[in-house]
Amino acid sequence: MKATYWHQLDNSSVQCDLCPRRCRLRPGQRGFCFVRENIDGQLDLTTYGRSSGFAVDPIEKKPLYHVLPGSKVLSFGTAGCNLACRFCQNWELSTASTADLLQRKATPSGIAEMAAYTKSHGVAYTYNDPVIFAEYAIDVAQAVREQQLLNIAVTAGYIWGDARADFFASMDATNVDLKSFNPEFYRRIVGGRLDFVLDTLAYIAHETQCWLEITTLLIPGLNDSDDEIQSLTQWIAAELGTSIPLHFSAFHPDNRMQDLPRTPLSTLTRARQIAMDAGLRFVYTGNVIDDEGSTTFCPGCKQALIRREGFQVLENTVGTQGQCSACSTQIPGLWST
C-alpha cells in the first residue's frame, strides 16, 4: 500500500518523512526499517494488512498500570524497526529482513472485530515498533474506535512531524521506552538520538489526550548509575509532570548483549527511590517479584490501592472516576471505558 509520510525527490527518488532518519531512497531501495520501500518512485508500506501474530494479553504486560487494571487487550505487530537496540528482546521481529514472518492477513476491520470477539478492551500495537507501520496502525485504530475499544501503542517514540501528530491522535494510551538519558548510549547501543525521543514525550504529555506511561530498562553498567537515573527522573518531573507513571524494568541477556548479567532487584528498588525523591508519584518495577514496586499507592494518604502479582491484579479499590477509596484523592489514569 502507498505510504502517506514521504515526498518526491529528483530522478524518482523519495524521502520518507515518518521518523528522524528521513531515509532517501532510490527505486527498489528500502529504508532502515526495511518495511518502507520505493516502488516505481512512490513510497510503499510493504507490511500493510499483514501481521506476525496475535495474542490476548493482560494490559499490565504492556506495561500500563493506570489504564483499566485487570483488563485484556488484543496484541499484534508486524516486522522491522527504525532503531537497532543491541539488547532488543523481540529481535526476531524487529530485525526481520524478510516478509516470511507475516503470514497472517489482517484488515483493519478484521482486527477490530477480533478484539470485540475475544472480549478485549482494546488493541495493543506492539511486538515491533508500531510507528514504522503508522498508516496501517491509524487505519486499524479508526476501526477499533468504531467498536468503542481502546487503542494502545507500545513504542520507542522515534517518530516526528505530521506522522507523530496523526499517530498519537489515534491512540488512547501509550507506553514509551525511554532507553537512557545519555545521548551516547542512544547513539552506540540504540542507533538513534535521545533528543527526538524527549521531544516526542513532551509532545504526548502536553499536546495530546493520549495517556502516557514510560518504561526504562536498566542494564547493569550501562544506564543504571545514580547520576543518570537522577537526571532522567528529574527531567520527567520537570518537563512532563510528577503524575507520569514510570516503570523500571530488569534486563536479561538477549540478542547482541548476552555477556551482561541480569539486573538485580536492588538496582530497581534503588532507582525507584531516586525517582520518588525526584517527586514522581507513581514508580514501578518490572520483570521482578517486588510487592511494593508493583503496587499503586495513593499519593495523598499512602493507601495501597492496586496490588499486583506479575501481570495479575489481586486487588483494585480505585473508583471508576479515578478516586482513592480512602481519601478521594484523584489518581490519574484511564479507569473506565
C-alpha positions as CSV (number, residue, x, y, z in Angstrom):
1,M,0.0,0.0,0.0
2,K,1.2,3.5,-0.8
3,A,2.6,5.2,2.3
4,T,1.4,8.7,3.5
5,Y,4.5,10.3,5.0
6,W,7.0,11.0,2.2
7,H,7.8,13.4,-0.5
8,Q,9.3,13.2,-4.0
9,L,12.9,13.9,-4.8
10,D,14.6,14.1,-8.2
11,N,15.1,11.1,-10.5
12,S,12.2,9.0,-9.0
13,S,13.9,9.1,-5.5
14,V,11.8,9.7,-2.4
15,Q,12.4,10.8,1.1
16,C,10.5,9.1,3.9
17,D,9.1,11.7,6.4
18,L,8.0,9.2,9.1
19,C,10.9,9.3,11.5
20,P,14.1,11.3,12.2
21,R,16.1,9.1,9.9
22,R,14.5,10.7,6.9
23,C,15.7,7.9,4.6
24,R,16.3,8.9,1.0
25,L,15.5,6.0,-1.3
26,R,16.1,5.3,-5.0
27,P,13.6,2.9,-6.8
28,G,13.9,-0.5,-5.3
29,Q,15.5,0.6,-2.0
30,R,14.1,0.1,1.4
31,G,14.5,2.3,4.5
32,F,16.4,1.4,7.6
33,C,13.2,-0.1,9.0
34,F,13.1,-2.4,5.9
35,V,9.3,-2.2,5.5
36,R,9.1,1.1,3.7
37,E,10.2,0.8,0.0
38,N,10.5,3.0,-3.0
39,I,8.4,1.2,-5.7
40,D,8.5,2.9,-9.0
41,G,9.0,6.4,-7.5
42,Q,6.4,6.1,-4.7
43,L,6.9,5.0,-1.1
44,D,5.1,1.8,-0.2
45,L,4.4,0.3,3.2
46,T,5.1,-3.3,2.4
47,T,3.6,-4.7,5.7
48,Y,0.2,-3.1,5.4
49,G,-2.5,-5.6,6.2
50,R,-0.1,-8.4,7.4
51,S,0.6,-9.4,10.9
52,S,3.3,-11.5,12.6
53,G,0.7,-12.9,15.0
54,F,-1.9,-12.1,17.7
55,A,-2.3,-12.7,21.4
56,V,-4.7,-11.7,24.1
57,D,-2.6,-10.2,26.9
58,P,-3.2,-8.5,30.3
59,I,-2.9,-4.8,29.8
60,E,-0.3,-4.8,32.7
61,K,2.1,-6.6,30.3
62,K,2.4,-3.6,28.0
63,P,3.1,-2.3,30.8
64,L,0.2,0.0,31.6
65,Y,-0.7,0.2,35.3
66,H,-3.1,3.2,35.1
67,V,-5.4,2.0,32.3
68,L,-8.3,-0.3,33.1
69,P,-6.4,-2.5,35.5
70,G,-7.0,-6.2,35.1
71,S,-8.4,-5.8,31.5
72,K,-7.3,-7.8,28.4
73,V,-6.1,-6.4,25.1
74,L,-5.6,-7.9,21.7
75,S,-1.9,-7.5,20.9
76,F,-0.4,-7.6,17.4
77,G,2.6,-6.4,15.4
78,T,4.3,-6.7,12.0
79,A,8.1,-6.8,11.4
80,G,11.0,-4.4,11.2
81,C,12.1,-1.4,13.4
82,N,13.6,2.0,12.9
83,L,16.1,1.5,15.8
84,A,18.8,-1.1,16.3
85,C,18.9,-1.8,20.1
86,R,21.6,-4.3,20.9
87,F,19.5,-5.6,23.7
88,C,16.2,-6.0,21.8
89,Q,14.1,-8.8,23.3
90,N,11.9,-9.1,20.2
91,W,14.8,-9.1,17.8
92,E,13.4,-11.9,15.6
93,L,10.7,-9.4,14.6
94,S,12.5,-6.1,14.8
95,T,15.4,-7.2,12.7
96,A,13.4,-9.3,10.2
97,S,14.7,-8.6,6.7
98,T,12.0,-10.7,5.0
99,A,8.2,-10.8,4.9
100,D,8.2,-14.6,5.7
101,L,7.1,-13.8,9.3
102,L,4.0,-12.0,8.1
103,Q,1.8,-14.9,7.2
104,R,-1.5,-13.6,8.6
105,K,-3.5,-11.2,6.5
106,A,-5.3,-8.8,8.8
107,T,-7.6,-6.0,7.7
108,P,-8.3,-3.1,10.0
109,S,-11.9,-4.1,10.3
110,G,-10.9,-7.7,10.9
111,I,-8.6,-6.8,13.7
112,A,-11.3,-4.7,15.4
113,E,-13.8,-7.5,15.0
114,M,-11.3,-9.9,16.5
115,A,-10.8,-7.6,19.5
116,A,-14.5,-7.5,20.1
117,Y,-15.0,-11.2,19.6
118,T,-12.2,-12.0,22.2
119,K,-13.9,-9.6,24.6
120,S,-10.8,-7.5,24.7
121,H,-11.0,-3.9,26.0
122,G,-8.7,-2.7,23.3
123,V,-6.0,-3.3,20.7
124,A,-2.2,-3.0,21.6
125,Y,0.2,-2.2,18.8
126,T,3.3,-3.9,20.0
127,Y,6.0,-6.7,19.4
128,N,7.8,-4.4,16.9
129,D,7.5,-0.7,17.0
130,P,4.2,0.4,15.5
131,V,5.5,3.8,14.4
132,I,7.0,2.1,11.3
133,F,3.6,0.9,10.2
134,A,1.9,4.1,11.2
135,E,-0.5,4.2,8.3
136,Y,-1.7,0.7,9.0
137,A,-2.0,1.4,12.7
138,I,-4.0,4.5,12.2
139,D,-6.5,2.7,9.9
140,V,-6.8,-0.1,12.5
141,A,-7.3,2.4,15.3
142,Q,-10.2,4.0,13.4
143,A,-11.9,0.6,13.1
144,V,-11.2,-0.2,16.8
145,R,-12.8,3.1,17.9
146,E,-15.9,2.2,15.9
147,Q,-16.1,-0.8,18.3
148,Q,-15.7,1.6,21.2
149,L,-12.5,-0.1,22.3
150,L,-9.1,1.4,23.3
151,N,-6.0,1.8,21.1
152,I,-2.7,1.3,22.9
153,A,0.8,1.9,21.4
154,V,4.0,0.3,22.8
155,T,6.8,2.3,21.2
156,A,10.2,3.9,21.4
157,G,8.8,7.2,20.3
158,Y,11.2,7.6,17.3
159,I,8.7,9.5,15.1
160,W,8.2,13.1,14.1
161,G,6.2,15.7,12.2
162,D,2.8,15.0,10.8
163,A,3.2,11.3,11.3
164,R,3.7,11.8,15.1
165,A,0.6,14.0,15.3
166,D,-1.6,11.6,13.4
167,F,-0.3,8.5,15.2
168,F,-0.8,9.7,18.7
169,A,-4.2,11.3,17.9
170,S,-5.3,7.8,17.1
171,M,-4.0,6.3,20.4
172,D,-5.8,6.4,23.7
173,A,-2.7,5.3,25.7
174,T,0.9,4.6,25.1
175,N,4.0,3.3,26.9
176,V,7.1,4.8,25.6
177,D,10.6,3.3,26.1
178,L,13.0,5.9,27.3
179,K,16.0,3.7,27.0
180,S,18.5,6.0,28.6
181,F,19.2,9.6,29.4
182,N,22.6,9.5,27.8
183,P,22.9,10.7,24.2
184,E,26.0,8.5,23.7
185,F,24.0,5.4,24.9
186,Y,21.3,6.2,22.2
187,R,24.0,6.6,19.6
188,R,26.0,3.5,20.4
189,I,23.6,1.0,21.8
190,V,20.2,2.0,20.3
191,G,21.2,3.5,17.0
192,G,19.2,6.7,17.4
193,R,19.1,10.1,19.0
194,L,17.8,10.9,22.5
195,D,16.6,14.4,21.7
196,F,14.0,13.2,19.3
197,V,12.6,10.8,21.9
198,L,12.4,13.5,24.6
199,D,10.6,15.8,22.1
200,T,8.1,13.0,21.5
201,L,7.5,12.5,25.2
202,A,6.9,16.2,25.7
203,Y,4.6,16.3,22.7
204,I,2.5,13.4,24.0
205,A,2.3,14.9,27.5
206,H,1.4,18.4,26.5
207,E,-0.2,18.3,23.1
208,T,-2.4,15.2,23.0
209,Q,-5.1,13.4,25.0
210,C,-3.1,10.2,24.9
211,W,-2.4,8.7,28.3
212,L,1.4,8.3,28.8
213,E,3.5,5.9,30.8
214,I,7.2,5.4,30.4
215,T,9.5,2.4,30.7
216,T,13.3,2.4,31.2
217,L,15.1,-0.9,31.0
218,L,18.1,-0.7,33.4
219,I,21.1,-2.5,32.0
220,P,24.0,-3.2,34.5
221,G,26.9,-0.9,34.0
222,L,25.4,1.0,31.0
223,N,22.4,3.1,32.1
224,D,21.9,2.3,35.8
225,S,24.1,4.8,37.6
226,D,22.6,7.0,40.3
227,D,23.5,10.2,38.3
228,E,21.8,9.1,35.1
229,I,18.7,7.8,37.0
230,Q,18.5,11.1,38.9
231,S,18.9,13.2,35.7
232,L,16.2,11.1,33.9
233,T,13.7,11.3,36.7
234,Q,14.3,15.0,37.4
235,W,13.7,15.7,33.7
236,I,10.4,13.7,33.7
237,A,9.2,15.6,36.9
238,A,10.1,19.0,35.5
239,E,9.2,18.6,31.8
240,L,6.3,16.1,31.9
241,G,4.9,16.2,35.4
242,T,5.1,14.2,38.6
243,S,2.0,12.1,37.7
244,I,3.5,10.3,34.8
245,P,3.9,6.6,35.8
246,L,7.5,5.3,35.4
247,H,8.4,1.7,35.1
248,F,11.9,0.5,35.8
249,S,12.4,-2.9,34.1
250,A,15.0,-5.6,34.7
251,F,17.3,-6.5,31.8
252,H,18.1,-10.1,30.9
253,P,20.8,-11.2,28.4
254,D,19.5,-11.3,24.9
255,N,20.3,-10.6,21.2
256,R,23.7,-9.0,21.0
257,M,24.1,-8.4,24.8
258,Q,24.4,-11.9,26.2
259,D,27.6,-11.1,28.1
260,L,26.0,-8.9,30.7
261,P,24.3,-10.1,34.0
262,R,20.6,-9.7,34.8
263,T,19.6,-6.6,36.6
264,P,19.4,-7.3,40.4
265,L,16.3,-6.3,42.3
266,S,18.4,-3.9,44.4
267,T,19.1,-1.8,41.3
268,L,15.4,-1.4,40.6
269,T,14.5,-0.6,44.2
270,R,17.3,2.0,44.3
271,A,16.1,3.5,41.1
272,R,12.6,3.6,42.3
273,Q,13.7,5.5,45.5
274,I,15.7,8.0,43.4
275,A,12.6,8.6,41.2
276,M,10.4,9.2,44.2
277,D,12.9,11.5,45.7
278,A,12.7,13.5,42.5
279,G,9.0,13.9,43.0
280,L,7.5,11.2,40.8
281,R,4.4,9.8,42.5
282,F,3.9,6.5,40.6
283,V,7.1,4.5,40.2
284,Y,7.1,0.8,39.5
285,T,9.5,-2.1,39.0
286,G,9.1,-4.8,36.3
287,N,10.4,-8.2,35.3
288,V,11.0,-9.0,39.0
289,I,9.0,-10.1,42.1
290,D,8.6,-6.9,44.1
291,D,5.3,-6.4,46.1
292,E,5.9,-2.7,46.8
293,G,7.2,-1.9,43.3
294,S,4.2,-3.4,41.7
295,T,1.6,-1.7,43.9
296,T,-0.2,1.6,43.2
297,F,-0.3,3.8,46.3
298,C,-2.4,6.9,46.8
299,P,-0.1,9.9,46.8
300,G,-2.4,11.5,49.4
301,C,-3.0,9.0,52.2
302,K,-0.5,6.4,51.0
303,Q,-3.1,3.7,51.0
304,A,-2.4,0.6,48.8
305,L,-5.0,0.9,46.0
306,I,-4.0,-1.7,43.4
307,R,-2.0,-4.8,44.3
308,R,-0.5,-6.9,41.6
309,E,1.4,-10.2,41.3
310,G,3.1,-10.4,38.0
311,F,0.6,-9.4,35.4
312,Q,-2.4,-10.3,37.7
313,V,-4.3,-7.7,39.6
314,L,-5.1,-9.0,43.1
315,E,-6.9,-6.0,44.4
316,N,-8.2,-2.8,42.9
317,T,-10.0,-0.2,45.0
318,V,-9.7,2.8,42.7
319,G,-13.1,4.2,41.9
320,T,-14.4,4.3,38.3
321,Q,-13.7,8.1,38.3
322,G,-10.2,7.5,39.5
323,Q,-10.7,8.5,43.1
324,C,-8.9,6.9,46.1
325,S,-11.3,4.8,48.1
326,A,-9.9,6.0,51.4
327,C,-9.4,9.8,50.9
328,S,-10.9,10.6,47.5
329,T,-7.6,11.9,46.1
330,Q,-7.7,11.8,42.3
331,I,-5.4,9.1,40.8
332,P,-4.5,10.0,37.2
333,G,-5.2,7.4,34.5
334,L,-8.0,5.8,32.4
335,W,-10.2,3.9,34.8
336,S,-13.3,3.3,32.7
337,T,-14.2,3.0,29.1
